[in-house]
Amino acid sequence: MVRDGMVKPNEFTLVSALHACSLHQDLALSYQVYGLVVRLGFESNMFLMNAFLTALIRHGKLVEALEVFEWSTDKDIVSWNAVIAGCLQHCYFSVPGFWLRMNCEAVKPDGFTFATVLTGLAALSDLNLGLQVHAQLVKSGHGDENCVGNSLVDMYMKNQRLADGFRAFQEMPQRDVSSWAQMAVGCLQCGEPGIALEVIAEMRKTGVKPNRFTLATAFNACAILSSWEEGKKLHGLRIKLGTEIDVCVDNALLDMYAKCGSMDAAWTVFQLMNDRSIVSWTTMIMGCAQNGQARKALKIFDEMILEGIEPNYVTFICLLYACSQGGFIDEGWKYFFSMSNDHGIFPGEDHYACMVNLLGRGGLIKEAEELILAMPFKPGMLVWQTLLGACQLHEDIQTGKRAAERAMNLDKKHPSSYVLLSNMFAGLNNWLGVGDLRELMETSDVKKIPGSSWIEDLR
């Protein structure tokens, strides 16, 4: 139409064009359309500016969107909502700044604003500002909107305020399945899996049909509680929902059975899955490793490779853990080296800790210590504590003292290092060492011991 020069587009046509560009992920065309907006003298039109903002943000061009926002002299609530939503998606830590600026400029927020800002504050665990936003929300009259209530619940739960989260949930005039799911997930975040299951049970009593999020949350709660019976009942519900369920739910189901020690049931679910993600394979590997089936865990990994599924960082942690549980030292070395050689994954401290545990359990204390000293980055407390645990197992007091000293130098007030060393002393009937160590643990300002070895002080 424009190319032929027959019809001159108006503002409404251009808004529709920008909206279409944003939906079809055509960034170049978005710029072309906005260039036409400028040529036609419509750049001061707020609707067009908002449409261009939205298009830029949907293409991930937040910096460019903010430039357009700052350049514009006329901004309405849609403009503010667009940039705040963009910040939430791409750099949520900047959400509070825009909220405060919005208040300073006396822009009246709407329900979408409150929901977006509260979600950002939930991600930041910013309770203080969250309380202020809640107070402003009460005065605004937007508190009855579902999306706002869900975000408010999320903010309180992310800040471990279970009672406040329940209060916000109960004050919602209407609750949809997302509201119930948010509440159940929040209970898990607050360390209350039993209450999460109660929430889901209450949801079903009210006639709200569970969705994949609530069902996955229920399986996660059962896994934490090792509640096989409740998990089995929920498995029946999963079967009834059929194709409405995705791979995330089945992964949670796999994990639940594995955590409950029912690997036969987990294996059946795994085999019936039409779509297996890397999480599915990794869950099965870890489940076998944790339930005395280390050799099967290795076979599952090899089968995964044959099917062309690429392992990730976590997969190798589970695989090396399986090697440690089974005492498969040669296989452990093979998989450890294959990480970088075959899969381009450089081992992290978790992988080194698994290898130290594998070697240490096998009595190769010297090799385990040498591996730590050869690490390409500074060893953390985890690997030294793992070595200390192996030294306790094999009563290697000298290496254990060195490992404990290294761990304590990294964090002088972490109790695990003291407990491991104390247990080693107790196992060797060195009660004087145990007493000295306990006295040292009770010392409030242990950093006042300058320039001396902590382990020497215990001799």
Protein Blocks (a to p, Z undefined) as FASTA:
>chain_A
ZZnomaccdfklmmmmmmmmmmnopaklmmmmmmmmmmnopmmpmklmmmmmmmmmmnop
amlmmmmmmmpmbdcfklmmmmmmmmmmmommlmmmmmmmmmmnopacdfklmmmmmmmm
mmnopaklmmmmmmmmmmnopmmpmklmmmmmmmmmmnopaklmmmmmmmpmbdcfklmm
mmmmmmmmnopaklmmmmmmmmmmnopacdfklmmmmmmmmmmnopaklmmmmmmmmmmn
mmmpcfklmmmmmmmmmmnopaklmmmmmmmpmbdcfklmmmmmmmmmmnopamlmmmmm
mmmmmnopacdfklmmmmmmmmmmnopaklmmmmmmmmmmmnopacdfklmmmmmmmmmm
nopamlmmmmmmmpcbdcdfklmmmmmmmmmmnopaklmmmmmmmmmmmommbmklmmmm
mmmmmmnopaklmmmmmmmmmpmblmlpghiafklmmZZ
